[in-house]
Amino acid sequence: MHWQLHNTDAIAWLIDQSPDQFDALVTDPPYSSGGLHTKDRTADSANKKYLSSPSLYPEFAGENRDQFSYMQWSTLWLTAAHRTLKPGAPAMIFTDWRQLAVMSSAIQAAGFTLRGCIAWDKTEAVRPQKGRFRQQAEFILWGSKGPWHDKAGPTHPGVFRVPVTAGGPKRHTTGKPVPLMEALVKACPPGIVLDPFAGSASTGVATLRSGRRFVGVEREEAYYRIACERLSEEG
Ligand SMILES: C[S@@+](CC[C@H](N)C(=O)[O-])C[C@H]1O[C@@H](n2cnc3c(N)ncnc32)[C@H](O)[C@@H]1O
């Protein structure tokens, strides 16, 4: 079996794992963002915050922390994930404009060396905002557990222009396009990629297509099932 998926809480699962076993961390945690005002951001429904048609996808939790608690929670799970990674393992963590500073701090507080920020340009296909700038970009903060693993390989792009629906329709409210995930996974060493917030397993699909192995965690049963289905289709 080239993949494993666990239907449980990421932190509880991570602290139970042995140290130094995974080759890379590629993950897209809940952003606890969205909306303009605190009331919008702390709403229970993730779908209402991120979608114009909220009932298209199952709901998921972990989206209603304020920034202070989001930073503390992020430091907790990142610290637990750091312990499970091999020395030199790369870490790539999605975030948005609002949580960029908080997530940068949490990554470093957890012991990673923060090395840069990749821009994901979602193209003009994103929801327009009349009279304002388009919310067209999300970010992938990248770093490593100690020295970066690859000193001789190719240079990877620092900006990706990929529509949200590239590679097929989304299977999650905030699903990431598989071609983008494939480009990120290319910078990982061979071996096992860990994603403790697997959602519909876009990281997992990209990882399997690259010939690497995948270990994921997803707390919501509805998404766990979708993810298992997608991973099984990859073999
Ligand atoms: C932003 S989504 C990931 C989407 C994924 N990248 C995709 O393309 O489908 C974050 C996921 O983390 C899950 N999640 C939130 N809190 C969690 C926790 N404490 N443990 C495990 N999963 C959690 C949510 O249910 C959600 O599916």
The ligand as an SDF file (V2000), in Angstrom:
LIG
                    3D

 27 29  0  0  0  0  0  0  0  0999 V2000
   -8.0380   23.5920    3.9010 C   0  0  0  0  0  0  0  0  0  0  0  0
   -8.6640   22.0120    4.0800 S   0  0  0  0  0  0  0  0  0  0  0  0
   -7.6030   20.9870    3.1180 C   0  0  0  0  0  0  0  0  0  0  0  0
   -8.0450   20.8600    1.6910 C   0  0  0  0  0  0  0  0  0  0  0  0
   -7.1250   19.9910    0.8490 C   0  0  0  0  0  0  0  0  0  0  0  0
   -5.8640   20.6350    0.5930 N   0  0  0  0  0  0  0  0  0  0  0  0
   -7.7690   19.6240   -0.4750 C   0  0  0  0  0  0  0  0  0  0  0  0
   -7.2570   19.9940   -1.5340 O   0  0  0  0  0  0  0  0  0  0  0  0
   -8.8120   18.9830   -0.4450 O   0  0  0  0  0  0  0  0  0  0  0  0
   -8.2440   21.6150    5.7140 C   0  0  0  0  0  0  0  0  0  0  0  0
   -8.7870   20.2920    6.2070 C   0  0  0  0  0  0  0  0  0  0  0  0
   -8.3040   20.0660    7.5300 O   0  0  0  0  0  0  0  0  0  0  0  0
   -9.2950   19.3740    8.2630 C   0  0  0  0  0  0  0  0  0  0  0  0
   -9.0480   19.6010    9.6880 N   0  0  0  0  0  0  0  0  0  0  0  0
   -9.3360   20.7180   10.4190 C   0  0  0  0  0  0  0  0  0  0  0  0
   -8.9210   20.5740   11.6860 N   0  0  0  0  0  0  0  0  0  0  0  0
   -8.3500   19.3350   11.7580 C   0  0  0  0  0  0  0  0  0  0  0  0
   -7.7030   18.6090   12.7930 C   0  0  0  0  0  0  0  0  0  0  0  0
   -7.5690   19.1300   14.0150 N   0  0  0  0  0  0  0  0  0  0  0  0
   -7.2250   17.3740   12.5050 N   0  0  0  0  0  0  0  0  0  0  0  0
   -7.3450   16.8370   11.2590 C   0  0  0  0  0  0  0  0  0  0  0  0
   -7.9610   17.4750   10.2360 N   0  0  0  0  0  0  0  0  0  0  0  0
   -8.4400   18.7080   10.4820 C   0  0  0  0  0  0  0  0  0  0  0  0
  -10.6150   19.9670    7.7750 C   0  0  0  0  0  0  0  0  0  0  0  0
  -11.6790   19.0700    7.9800 O   0  0  0  0  0  0  0  0  0  0  0  0
  -10.3090   20.2260    6.2990 C   0  0  0  0  0  0  0  0  0  0  0  0
  -10.7930   19.1720    5.4920 O   0  0  0  0  0  0  0  0  0  0  0  0
  1  2  1  0
  2  3  1  0
  2 10  1  0
  3  4  1  0
  4  5  1  0
  5  6  1  0
  5  7  1  0
  7  8  2  0
  7  9  1  0
 10 11  1  0
 11 12  1  0
 11 26  1  0
 12 13  1  0
 13 14  1  0
 13 24  1  0
 14 15  1  0
 14 23  1  0
 15 16  2  0
 16 17  1  0
 17 18  1  0
 17 23  2  0
 18 19  1  0
 18 20  2  0
 20 21  1  0
 21 22  2  0
 22 23  1  0
 24 25  1  0
 24 26  1  0
 26 27  1  0
M  CHG  2   2   1   9  -1
M  END
$$$$
